[in-house]
Amino acid sequence: MSASARRSLPQLDLHRLLALVRKETLQITRDPSAILIAFVLPVVLLFLFAFAVSLDVRDVKIGVVLENDTPQAQSLAAAFAGTRYFLVTPARNRREIEPEVIAGRLHGMVVIPQDFDTRLERPERGPLVQIVTDGTEPNTASFVGGYAQGVVANWLASGVGRGHAQKTGPTLQPRFWFNPEIESKRFLIPGAIAIVMTMIGTLLTAMVVAREWERGTMEAMMSTPASILEILVGKLLPYFGLGLIATLGCSAAAVFLFDVPLRGSVLALLLLTCSFLIPALGQGLLISAITKNQFIAAQVALISGFLPALLLSGFIFEIDSMPLVIRVFTHVVAARYFVASLQSVFLAGDVWSLFVPSILSMLAIGAVFFTITALKSRKSLDA
């Protein structure tokens, strides 16, 4: 290979690289905003998603109208009052409950009719109870309707319903894999870790590097003998290490503070985090190289990084329920692969048939970001 060809290749001098890494590390430790985003914000977000945000439907307020005083009717009313999913307001007449449902203070009502005994003995007379739900909240209404039917079915299966129970068919015993307690925090917190890593990787990198563009230190650095590759890698490594430390801290909090099981290996967790940090950091560097302004960089990072990670990653909203155009767009959101992989490594274990395609997709997205960043940085330097 000729000398000119060797000079055209990206240069990577170890001493210069270590000096750049040391400079960036010192800048991080001296920057209060970086410490805040890297160590305080993750704790706040985890506590919010663990306690303030919950998809568990429990203690739903409903009314139970008991129009029949027989022991069987009272037993069914007691079955509704005894479940942890309902907070029951008893009544003797549905007119007492209807204003509460209309006002939204109750999410529905269950009416045990006057001819309950007759319907119990003769199922062809119609359903045992009437279930009325507030349709302004569709998810809660579906839960109230479905679980109220389940309470009635369990009550009948217990034998209290005498002859009616024999006509209800076989009893189904549900089994839930990976999250048998059906606790939303067990899949929300692994997803929240992905959101935290997005904040550290994209938002923090974009703001800090944009600050250097504002102060002129980036131009001064690019005028030194250090190559573009050395500058980018020197910027990447400290935040890369910061992201790994934050991941381990968040994972420890998830396991020991929030009782989320880690059924996979720490090695798989770190490998997935390394793969995700590459596109996250690359996106932050690209934003800073294009905007070169802290305020604009923060806005672009929130719109292009944080919001897609929150809304389009499957963290809260299922991707399969999104429109086709949005589902296609989610394939270029790195957090989509990281959220699914984290939920698997925490709740299911090391599922490498899922991890390998996700890792390759995240690395491909990161390669695109870093390539564009390198080209953009060269153009700025020439200018």
Number of C-alpha atoms within 10 A of each C-alpha: 5 6 7 8 8 10 9 8 10 11 14 15 13 10 9 16 21 15 12 22 21 16 14 20 19 12 14 18 11 11 12 11 14 21 15 12 16 23 18 12 15 23 17 12 16 25 18 14 18 20 10 9 13 13 11 11 14 13 12 16 18 26 27 25 24 22 18 17 14 12 11 17 22 14 15 22 21 13 14 22 18 13 13 10 18 19 18 22 14 18 16 15 14 18 10 13 22 16 12 16 19 12 10 14 12 21 22 25 28 25 22 24 19 15 13 23 18 14 17 22 15 14 15 9 12 12 13 21 21 15 18 18 20 21 12 10 11 11 11 18 17 14 16 26 18 12 15 20 16 12 17 18 16 17 18 20 19 11 12 15 20 13 14 17 20 12 10 12 8 9 9 8 5 6 8 8 9 17 15 9 9 13 14 16 22 22 23 21 29 29 27 27 28 30 26 27 29 30 26 27 29 31 29 26 28 33 27 24 25 28 19 18 19 15 13 12 13 18 15 12 15 17 11 8 11 16 20 20 17 22 20 18 17 21 22 21 19 20 23 20 14 20 25 19 15 20 21 16 15 23 22 15 17 24 15 10 12 17 12 22 18 21 14 17 12 15 10 18 20 15 13 21 23 19 20 28 29 24 27 27 30 27 28 33 31 27 29 29 22 16 18 22 21 20 14 17 29 24 16 19 26 17 12 17 24 21 14 21 28 20 16 23 26 22 24 14 12 12 18 10 10 14 9 11 8 13 16 12 11 21 16 15 21 30 32 24 25 31 26 20 29 27 22 22 23 25 20 17 18 20 13 14 8 13 21 13 12 23 21 13 21 27 19 16 20 21 15 13 21 21 13 16 23 18 12 14 21 14 10 12 13 6 6
